[in-house]
């Protein structure tokens, strides 16, 4: 290294910097350059240091110890701690600058008071801790339920479905979404489209079961020049949703497969209420079409098996009805509990319909069991019927838990089914049922 390029002259100089304590010395220990804050650690001004020998300053107890002699001797960077006349600790780093003979020509040293370094270290540690928290929160948010317009996906099974949907949205391959009517299949299909690379393209949903076999091919391919385009053209560069794919004939399946195999401008999402695998076994669904579509499958469970989603659906539907009809109403406690125990074979749509009918029927600000459509009202032995006034919270909770368990026991054949509906483990169901067999609450309920 040619030090003359770094130090064009050796005149004594106060360098123009206010935020770094830098000192340059010759190999003999003479201070030739300092910055405007040099000397502050030692109670001196920059001018007090210029021209001085580090050996003299060391002898006076100002530099304790001097770093230049050690750098010259060892010909490498040295880091050490000096003690200033006031007793403060200063961290000094000395760096050698070599001449063409590989001898140390100059030494550059810079210093920080240790208290400053400790503050910086603590700040960086705090920053690192904060960043870790932020990363954890982001990871947590990514793994939490994702709000999908028009649907509720907060249960564990729903979260798994959404996670799969997000993963598959990034892959341009066919997807099958299976589940009962009204569980949110179409909404999930829209979500996949919105998260995919085709989100700017068209989203076309076709109810396959409503298209007669005679015009099925024309509906998808179009009627030729000057005629309305078919669904394939409409969905080009976008997503084509084949709803009720399980309802179409074998001939229509064959036609779809033929065109889709040579058309890569469309992303296909097939929606089915029944298992396509079972349909293949029964001979009502083509095996080759099944393998074409079934690269990824998402199962949406019914609402009765998603207790967290059911609870949210009841609350959100009530809030939307309040906004729609501009009337403030609440659900009676026993009604709320009863709603959480019903089958809801029509899933979200059925729940919304029943709650809206009850909301309209109710003439007070409290919606009760009597406001439900008659077929949804509980029988006498299914009603919760607990007097809350004067009861402790543990007693109320235990009472309700037993009532819910007994209602579920009458409704379902096995403890496994009960566990799925109630959102708890099967061993927990067994344990709780044993707990209440000889419970003193029995007289209150039976």
C-alpha positions in Angstrom: 0.0 0.0 0.0 1.4 3.5 -0.9 0.6 5.5 2.2 1.3 8.8 0.3 -1.9 8.3 -1.5 -3.8 8.2 1.8 -1.8 10.9 3.4 -0.7 13.4 0.8 1.3 15.4 3.3 2.4 15.1 6.9 1.6 18.7 7.9 -0.2 19.0 11.2 -3.9 19.3 10.5 -7.2 19.3 12.3 -9.5 17.3 9.9 -13.0 18.6 9.3 -15.2 16.1 11.0 -17.3 16.6 14.1 -18.6 13.1 14.8 -15.5 10.9 14.8 -12.5 10.9 17.1 -9.6 10.0 14.8 -5.9 10.5 15.4 -3.1 9.9 12.9 0.5 9.5 14.2 3.8 8.8 12.5 5.7 5.6 13.2 7.8 7.7 15.7 4.6 8.5 17.6 4.2 12.1 16.6 0.5 13.2 16.3 0.1 14.9 12.9 -3.6 14.8 12.2 -6.7 15.0 14.5 -10.4 15.6 14.2 -12.3 18.4 15.8 -13.5 16.2 18.7 -10.1 14.6 19.3 -9.0 15.1 22.9 -12.5 15.3 24.4 -12.1 11.9 26.1 -8.8 13.2 27.8 -9.9 16.7 28.7 -7.8 18.3 25.9 -8.4 20.3 22.7 -7.4 19.1 19.3 -4.6 21.7 19.3 -3.3 20.3 22.6 -2.6 17.0 20.8 -1.2 18.2 17.5 2.6 17.8 17.3 2.8 16.0 20.6 4.4 12.6 21.1 2.3 9.7 22.2 5.2 8.6 24.4 5.1 11.9 26.2 1.4 11.8 26.6 1.7 8.2 27.9 4.3 9.3 30.4 1.9 12.1 31.6 -0.9 9.5 32.2 -3.0 10.9 29.3 -2.7 7.9 27.0 -2.8 4.9 29.2 -1.5 3.0 27.3 -0.5 4.5 24.0 -1.5 2.3 21.1 0.9 3.5 18.4 4.0 1.6 19.7 2.1 -1.7 19.8 0.8 -1.3 16.3 4.2 -0.4 14.9 5.7 -3.4 16.7 3.1 -6.0 15.8 2.3 -4.5 12.3 -1.4 -5.3 12.6 -4.6 -3.8 13.9 -4.7 -3.5 17.6 -7.7 -3.0 19.9 -7.2 -2.0 23.5 -8.9 -0.1 26.3 -7.4 3.2 27.7 -8.0 4.7 31.0 -8.3 8.5 30.8 -7.1 10.9 33.5 -10.7 11.2 34.7 -11.0 7.5 35.1 -13.2 6.9 32.1 -12.7 3.8 29.9 -12.1 4.4 26.1 -12.0 1.7 23.5 -9.1 2.4 21.0 -8.6 0.8 17.7 -5.2 1.3 15.9 -4.7 0.5 12.2 -1.3 0.4 10.5 -0.6 2.1 7.2 2.4 0.6 5.4 5.0 2.1 3.0 6.4 0.3 -0.1 8.9 -1.5 2.1 6.1 -3.0 4.2 7.1 -1.0 7.2 4.5 0.9 9.3 4.6 4.5 8.2 1.6 5.8 10.0 -1.0 4.7 12.6 -4.6 5.7 12.4 -6.5 5.3 15.6 -10.1 6.0 16.5 -11.8 5.8 19.9 -15.2 5.4 21.5 -16.0 5.8 25.2 -17.1 2.5 26.5 -20.3 4.0 27.9 -21.3 5.0 24.4 -20.6 1.5 23.1 -22.7 0.1 25.9 -25.6 2.4 25.0 -25.1 1.4 21.3 -25.0 -2.2 22.2 -28.2 -1.9 24.3 -29.9 0.0 21.5 -29.0 -2.7 19.0 -30.1 -5.4 21.4 -33.4 -3.6 21.9 -33.7 -3.2 18.1 -33.0 -6.8 17.5 -35.5 -7.8 20.2 -38.1 -5.5 18.6 -37.4 -6.9 15.2 -37.8 -10.4 16.5 -41.1 -9.5 18.0 -42.2 -8.0 14.7 -41.2 -11.1 12.8 -43.1 -13.3 15.3 -46.2 -11.1 15.0 -46.0 -11.2 11.2 -45.6 -15.0 11.3 -48.5 -15.2 13.7 -50.7 -13.0 11.5 -49.8 -15.1 8.5 -50.9 -18.2 10.3 -54.0 -16.7 11.7 -57.4 -16.7 10.0 -57.4 -14.7 6.8 -60.4 -12.5 6.2 -62.1 -13.6 3.0 -64.9 -11.4 1.9 -68.2 -13.2 2.3 -66.9 -16.1 4.3 -65.7 -17.0 7.8 -62.6 -19.1 8.1 -61.4 -19.2 11.7 -61.7 -22.8 12.7 -58.6 -25.1 12.5 -60.0 -27.0 9.5 -60.9 -23.7 7.7 -57.4 -22.4 8.4 -55.9 -25.5 6.8 -58.1 -25.0 3.8 -57.1 -21.3 3.4 -53.4 -22.2 3.8 -53.7 -24.8 1.0 -55.6 -22.2 -1.1 -52.8 -19.7 -0.7 -50.2 -22.3 -1.6 -52.1 -23.5 -4.7 -52.9 -19.9 -5.8 -49.2 -19.5 -6.6 -49.2 -22.7 -8.8 -51.1 -22.5 -12.1 -52.7 -26.0 -11.8 -56.3 -27.3 -11.5 -57.9 -27.4 -8.1 -60.9 -29.3 -6.7 -62.9 -27.7 -3.9 -65.3 -30.1 -2.2 -67.9 -29.6 0.4 -71.6 -29.3 1.1 -73.8 -26.7 -0.4 -73.4 -23.3 1.3 -70.0 -23.9 3.0 -68.2 -21.2 1.0 -66.7 -23.0 -2.0 -67.3 -20.3 -4.5 -66.0 -17.7 -2.2 -62.8 -19.7 -1.7 -62.5 -20.0 -5.5 -62.7 -16.2 -5.8 -60.0 -15.9 -3.1 -57.7 -18.3 -5.0 -58.2 -16.3 -8.2 -57.5 -13.0 -6.3 -54.2 -14.3 -4.9 -53.0 -15.9 -8.2 -50.9 -14.5 -11.1 -54.2 -14.4 -13.1 -55.9 -12.0 -10.7 -56.1 -9.3 -13.3 -57.8 -11.7 -15.7 -61.5 -12.7 -15.9 -63.2 -14.8 -13.2 -65.9 -16.9 -14.8 -68.1 -19.2 -12.7 -70.3 -21.7 -14.6 -73.0 -23.8 -13.0 -72.5 -27.0 -15.1 -75.6 -28.7 -13.9 -77.9 -26.1 -15.5 -76.5 -26.6 -19.0 -78.3 -29.3 -21.1 -76.1 -31.9 -22.7 -77.3 -30.9 -26.2 -75.7 -27.4 -25.9 -72.9 -28.2 -23.5 -70.1 -28.1 -26.1 -71.5 -24.9 -27.7 -71.8 -23.2 -24.3 -68.1 -23.7 -23.7 -66.6 -23.3 -27.2 -69.0 -20.8 -28.7 -71.0 -20.9 -31.9 -68.4 -19.7 -34.4 -67.6 -16.4 -36.1 -70.0 -13.6 -35.4 -71.7 -15.6 -32.6 -71.5 -15.2 -28.8 -68.2 -16.5 -27.4 -68.1 -19.6 -25.2 -66.9 -19.8 -21.6 -63.4 -20.9 -22.7 -62.9 -17.6 -24.6 -64.5 -15.5 -21.9 -62.2 -17.0 -19.3 -59.0 -16.8 -21.4 -56.0 -15.7 -19.3 -58.2 -15.9 -16.2 -59.9 -18.5 -14.0 -62.8 -20.8 -15.0 -64.8 -22.2 -12.2 -66.7 -25.4 -13.0 -69.4 -25.5 -10.3 -71.3 -28.7 -9.7 -68.8 -30.6 -11.8 -70.1 -33.8 -10.1 -73.5 -33.3 -11.9 -72.4 -33.4 -15.5 -72.7 -36.4 -17.8 -69.8 -38.7 -18.9 -70.1 -37.2 -22.5 -69.8 -33.7 -21.2 -66.8 -34.7 -19.1 -65.2 -36.1 -22.2 -65.7 -32.9 -24.1 -64.3 -30.7 -21.3 -61.2 -32.9 -20.9 -60.5 -32.8 -24.6 -60.5 -29.0 -24.8 -58.9 -28.4 -21.4 -55.9 -30.6 -22.2 -54.9 -28.4 -25.1 -55.8 -25.1 -23.5 -53.3 -23.6 -21.1 -54.7 -20.1 -21.1 -57.3 -21.0 -18.4 -56.9 -21.8 -14.7 -59.5 -24.4 -13.8 -61.2 -24.7 -10.4 -63.7 -27.5 -10.1 -66.4 -27.4 -7.3 -68.2 -30.5 -6.1 -70.6 -31.3 -3.3 -69.7 -35.0 -3.4 -66.4 -36.9 -3.5 -65.1 -37.2 -7.0 -63.1 -40.3 -5.9 -66.4 -42.0 -4.9 -68.0 -41.0 -8.2 -65.0 -42.6 -10.1 -65.5 -45.8 -8.1 -69.2 -45.8 -9.0 -68.5 -45.2 -12.7 -70.3 -41.9 -12.9 -67.1 -39.8 -13.3 -64.3 -40.4 -15.8 -61.1 -41.6 -14.3 -58.9 -39.6 -16.7 -60.9 -36.4 -16.1 -60.5 -37.0 -12.3 -56.7 -37.3 -12.6 -56.6 -34.1 -14.8 -58.6 -32.1 -12.2 -57.4 -33.6 -9.0 -53.9 -32.2 -8.8 -54.9 -30.4 -5.6 -57.9 -30.9 -3.4 -59.4 -28.6 -0.7 -62.0 -29.9 1.6 -64.4 -27.4 3.3 -66.1 -29.0 6.2 -69.8 -28.3 7.0 -70.6 -25.5 9.4 -71.7 -27.9 12.1 -68.1 -29.3 12.3 -66.6 -25.8 12.5 -67.7 -24.5 15.9 -65.5 -21.4 15.8 -66.9 -20.4 12.4 -70.5 -21.1 13.6 -70.0 -18.8 16.6 -68.6 -16.0 14.4 -71.3 -16.6 11.8 -74.1 -16.1 14.4 -72.5 -12.8 15.7 -71.7 -11.4 12.2 -75.1 -12.2 10.8 -76.8 -10.5 13.7 -74.6 -7.4 13.2 -75.5 -7.3 9.5 -79.2 -7.6 10.2 -79.0 -4.7 12.7 -77.3 -2.6 10.0 -79.8 -3.7 7.4 -83.0 -3.1 9.3 -81.6 -0.3 11.5 -82.9 -1.9 14.7 -80.8 -2.8 17.7 -81.6 -6.4 18.8 -79.9 -9.0 20.9 -80.1 -12.8 21.1 -81.4 -14.4 24.3 -78.7 -16.5 26.0 -80.7 -19.8 25.6 -81.4 -18.9 21.9 -77.7 -18.3 21.3 -76.7 -21.6 22.8 -79.5 -23.4 20.9 -78.3 -22.0 17.6 -74.8 -23.4 18.2 -76.3 -26.9 18.6 -78.4 -27.1 15.4 -77.3 -29.2 12.4 -77.4 -26.4 9.8 -77.4 -28.8 6.9 -77.7 -25.7 4.6 -74.7 -24.2 6.3 -74.2 -20.4 6.1 -77.2 -19.8 3.9 -79.5 -21.6 6.1 -78.2 -19.9 9.2 -78.6 -16.5 7.6 -82.1 -17.2 6.5 -83.2 -18.5 9.9 -81.7 -15.6 11.8 -83.2 -13.0 9.4 -86.7 -14.6 9.7 -86.3 -14.6 13.5 -85.1 -11.0 13.5 -88.1 -9.9 11.5 -90.5 -11.9 13.6 -89.3 -10.6 16.9 -91.3 -7.6 18.2 -89.0 -6.7 21.1 -85.3 -5.9 21.4 -84.5 -9.5 22.6 -84.8 -12.3 20.1 -86.0 -15.5 21.9 -86.5 -19.2 21.1 -90.1 -18.4 20.4 -89.1 -16.1 17.5 -87.5 -19.0 15.7 -89.4 -20.7 12.8 -91.3 -23.5 14.4 -89.2 -26.3 13.0 -86.1 -24.8 14.5 -87.5 -24.4 18.0 -86.1 -26.9 20.6 -88.3 -29.6 22.1 -89.0 -29.3 25.8 -86.2 -31.6 26.8 -83.7 -29.8 24.6 -84.2 -26.4 26.1 -81.4 -25.0 28.3 -83.8 -23.3 30.7 -81.5 -22.1 33.5 -82.2 -19.3 35.9 -79.1 -17.1 35.9 -80.1 -14.8 38.7 -78.4 -15.7 42.0 -76.2 -18.5 40.5 -72.4 -18.5 40.5 -70.6 -18.4 37.2 -69.0 -21.9 37.7 -72.5 -23.3 38.4 -74.0 -21.7 35.3 -71.1 -22.9 33.0 -71.3 -26.4 34.4 -75.0 -26.5 34.0 -74.9 -25.3 30.4 -72.0 -27.7 29.6 -73.9 -30.7 30.8 -77.1 -29.7 28.9 -75.1 -29.2 25.7 -73.4 -32.6 26.1 -76.7 -34.4 26.8 -78.3 -32.8 23.8 -75.4 -33.8 21.6 -75.5 -37.3 23.0 -79.1 -37.6 21.9 -78.3 -36.2 18.5 -75.1 -38.1 17.5 -74.3 -41.8 17.6 -70.7 -41.8 18.8 -68.5 -39.7 21.1 -66.2 -39.1 18.1 -69.0 -37.4 16.2 -69.9 -35.4 19.4 -66.2 -34.3 19.7 -66.2 -33.1 16.1 -69.3 -31.0 16.5 -68.4 -29.6 19.9 -64.9 -28.8 18.9 -63.2 -30.8 21.6 -61.3 -34.1 21.7 -63.0 -37.4 22.0 -61.4 -38.3 25.3 -62.7 -34.9 26.7 -66.2 -35.9 25.6 -65.9 -39.3 27.4 -64.5 -37.6 30.5 -67.2 -35.0 30.7 -70.0 -37.5 30.2 -68.6 -39.6 33.0 -68.4 -36.5 35.2 -72.1 -35.7 34.7 -73.6 -39.2 35.1 -74.1 -38.7 38.8 -73.9 -35.0 38.9 -76.0 -33.1 41.4 -77.1 -30.9 38.5 -79.0 -33.8 37.1 -82.2 -32.9 39.1 -82.0 -29.4 37.5 -81.8 -30.6 34.0 -83.7 -33.9 33.6 
